[in-house]
Amino acid sequence: MRIDVKKTYKLFIGGEFPRSESGRSYEVYDAKGNFLANPALASRKDLRDAVVSSRGAAEKWEKTSAFNRSQILYRVAEVMQGRAEQFVSEIIAQEGLTKSQAKKQVEKAIDLWVWYSGWCDKIATIYGATNPVSGSFYNFTIPEPLGVVGVFAGGKDSLLDLVHGIAPVLAGGNVAITLANQNFPLSAITLSEVFATSDLPAGVVNVLTGKHSELASWVASHMDIDGIDGSGLDSQVYESVRLAGTDNLKRIKKFSSTQSPERILAFMESKTVWHPIGI
Amino acid sequence: MNFEYSPAPESIAIVDIKPEYNLFIGGKFVPSKGGKRFESINPANEEVLSHITQGTSADVDRAVKAATEAYKKIWSKMSGAERGKYLFRIARILQERAREFAVLESMDNGKPIRETRDTDIPLAAAHFFYHAGWADKLEYAGVGEKPKPHGVVGQIIPWNFPLLMLAWKVAPALATGNTVVLKPAETTSLTALLFAEVCQQAELPSGVVNIVTGDGKTGELIVNHPGVNKIAFTGSTEVGKLIARSVVGTKKALTLELGGKGANIIFEDAPIDETVEGVINGIYFNQGHVCCAGSRLLVQENIKEELLEKLKRRMSMIRVGDPLDKNTDLGAINSRAQLTKIRELADSGEAEGAQRWSPECSLPNKGFWFPPTFFTSVSQAHRIAREEIFGPVLSVITFRTPSEAIEKANNTPYGLSAGIWTDKGSRILWTAQRLKAGVVWANTFNKFDPASPFGGYKESGWGREGGRHGLAAYLRGEH
């Protein structure tokens, strides 16, 4: 009989897989209550490291052409497809779903990447504008990314809700610091392995596993984070995040599990440029 | 040669200011329940213009009730096309009474009649006209097929463009089917109260627009009233953050237009004379009481001397004085409190080592005045380079490379506006792309239009006003 080689579940920061600098980990159990893994319990320092990495990546990702970003998001879908089995077995273990239910979730998640991939180079067409102002001026408005967005993944679908959070953030040209679903963190870590092999520049997505209740206040009060998708937070923690986030007027939003360009636009700013017309 | 101008004062016979004003609630002027009156003065001569009511909790409650009733019974049931007609009517009446509004605004605010006549009032009318046409086309506003209004909107506006800010707020709110409780700034309530008469002349249904005057305490009552579904605020970042905190735990929607410290970037190849005009317009327009003012001049080092020489010459021609004189360029500072703030910050500039320059100009004895001023030898750490002065004070900073210009321009928690001056098209777009600012003026500055979205990045606010983007902020989509 062969003994399985089990995976060590670590953080994903700057394209690498470190343990928490704090040395902390926590136990997660499968749906039947059996021990599953010891993922890292991210600390405040891990978050700060992630923000430094994200800020560096934000400039690069924003300047990557929309077409190129679109191809990279599509590449994520391609690589996920190849690892579908692994996602399915982790979802079965974590969530206690049947194989066909788990498979359906993985397929939906892959298709969601494809959908958001297509938005990268269309969002500005649909939601930008040329504005017919009085006077001899050319005037246009374009949506631009905010920069660094914290994404709290939650919900009952460990993988799908994660992609609902991350994909629109990347499609808009933002970078994501993902706070994995604390009860179902395995999908997030395996997704990190997909990111690491999908031509996604290092730091565009950083993934922290740990306790939302602990991480939330640090994310909310970090002055170099520009926006937060709090969809995965319970409403009490979400309101406390809104409060702390006012220190730098973070854009903080919460969504139901819908796929919508609204989720891309939530973390974009409209810039309007004027120029005189003349000879 | 004598270049003196003869005075060309605008007559004030056209305005009829009442000695005291009540609140406008449910379509009528009604006395306050327990509110005291406070003086509203002309900042150019400190004469008392009228007595304004300090709205109380009971007043705000009545106004929200009136707005709720108007929303439920009339405004939300009316077709967009019919709603739009009221906005068209308001636009037309503002045009008909434009001169009266211009004179009143100049007296109440201290800004030159030239600006109220040519900018504030025509733009206010244009905002109503523009948004009137949206009222029956909301399904095209980009927020889904069946967009809905929020309900009752609480709106709090500043004193720098009193009627124009009212128009920016009220026009999109009404076009989208919301009803309004508006509070003008305590130093500039008169044009809002005259606007109430316009609503009456337009036969706008009672309660659709309610105007409750008062200071920040009244504003706080509006923000915290449970019957208000959305808040739109224009003012300081400090107060904006307080409002953002106070809506936590509620379902109230919130848009904020806050402060700025706009960089006006001058590259070495800029057309110098046009640029000087742009710099003047960027910081001395409206006494510098402009949230999007180009208050930091970032000039490429090798043209600094030439630019400053021309700027000094041009500044010497700025005419400071009687706001009602049609030749006046720079009027009165809006209040004693604001003058104190400007003086304090300008003094800090000198104390921190910057060099101050103002042209020779005689200021009137009465009223609140501050000469057009710039500072050189300004470091990025100086308060005058970081804090919003909201007065006619420019901080001059130099740069050597385009990247350095971007770095310095973005080195602020604000992100409202920026300017770019260069003859090179590709450099304009390169620079515009990298500036973290909601409005970028290239080879122009301080231009506004109802069709053009306005609003800030970072700590300059949430959301946009104007254009489709501004309209969308008054609608709830399907998400």
Interface residues (C-beta under 8 A of the other chain):
Chain A: I126 Y127 A129 N131 P132 V133 S134 G135 F137 N139 T141 L146 D226 E239 R242 L243 T246 D247 N248 L249 R251 F255 S256 T258 S260 E262 E269 S270 K271 T272 V273 W274 H275 P276
Chain B: A126 G142 T237 G240 K241 A244 R245 V248 G249 L256 L258 P413 G415 I428 A432 L435 A437 G438 V439 V440 W441 A442 N443 T444 K447 D449 A451 S452 P453 F454 G455 Y457 K458 E459 G461 W462 R464 G467 R468 H469 G477 H479
